[in-house]
Amino acid sequence: MKTRISKAIFPVAGMGTRFLPATKSVPKEIMTLVDRPLIQYAIDEARAAGIKEFIFVTTRGKSALEDYFDQAPELESALRKAGKDDLLEILKTTNMDSGAIAYIRQQRALGLGHAVWCAHRLIGNEPFAVMLPDDVIAAETPCLQQMVEAHAETGGCMVAAMEVPPSKASSYGILDIKDDMGSMVSVKGMVEKPPAGTAPSNLAVIGRYILTPRVMNNLNQIKPSAGGEIQLTDAIAMEVTEGRPVYGYRFRGERFDCGSKAGFLQATVAFGLARPDLRDEFSGYLQQLLSMRDAAQ
Ligand code: G1P
């Protein structure tokens, strides 16, 4: 069953309070991992998966995001005059074709499900992707591309999934597994942030989704649940209840929780070490740091 996934929703309306004071004036998604803002990683992954239309669900105070994806004529002409073609090339990745990007405002913080629902008029009657830029995934084949390929065989709804320690399950959406096929599971239920000790499995939802347009209708019907918010997890679980297929996809790659300080730091180290232009200097520094620490103990 081949369905083309050409639209992706990026919910970016969160206040980023975990990163205050930085996020007082800088949107969380503009914070940089090495030299690229978080949102750029998500956009690159979406492009690799064949996404052509990018829908941002934003809120007040996020105008830096809109500027980031706009052209910068003065900067570009200064670089051109100076013959800095390498930098012009880097800037190109931030440009969007006219009409390929849309911004919708979520006026009230009613939850992730509500943020996704805010884009329903732009989605129409097509399956679509949702990407949470906080979840940065390092992978040889970008995660969403892996999912689009798997989804071409299954149809239905698909969420990225990863095993988490039982003590962490209450921070995630958790899958109730029907059949485990290895790289994929079929799902008989999903629960958002289950209280400690009640999680139906250790398989957590990570922020990549391929969803049918019915999920938008479900979002219109469900009531707030975990944290008093309208949860995307509940709208996907409703598909299961109504007898339609939902899959969890165990992606190949390493996921970093850039919504937390520790996760952001880990990603910074991992992405820094993966960069050919920084690797030697940075790993030398880390080794020196560790040996100084060992010597002091
Ligand atoms: C969101 C989703 C949750 C998912 C998580 C992955 O939660 O609601 O189901 O497991 O992203 O990062 P949040 O981290 O926004 O609380």
Boltz pocket constraint, residues with backbone or C-beta under 6 A from the ligand:
constraints:
  - pocket:
      binder: B
      contacts: [[A, 112], [A, 132], [A, 135], [A, 171], [A, 172], [A, 173], [A, 174], [A, 192], [A, 193], [A, 204], [A, 205], [A, 206], [A, 207], [A, 232], [A, 233], [A, 259]]
      max_distance: 6.0
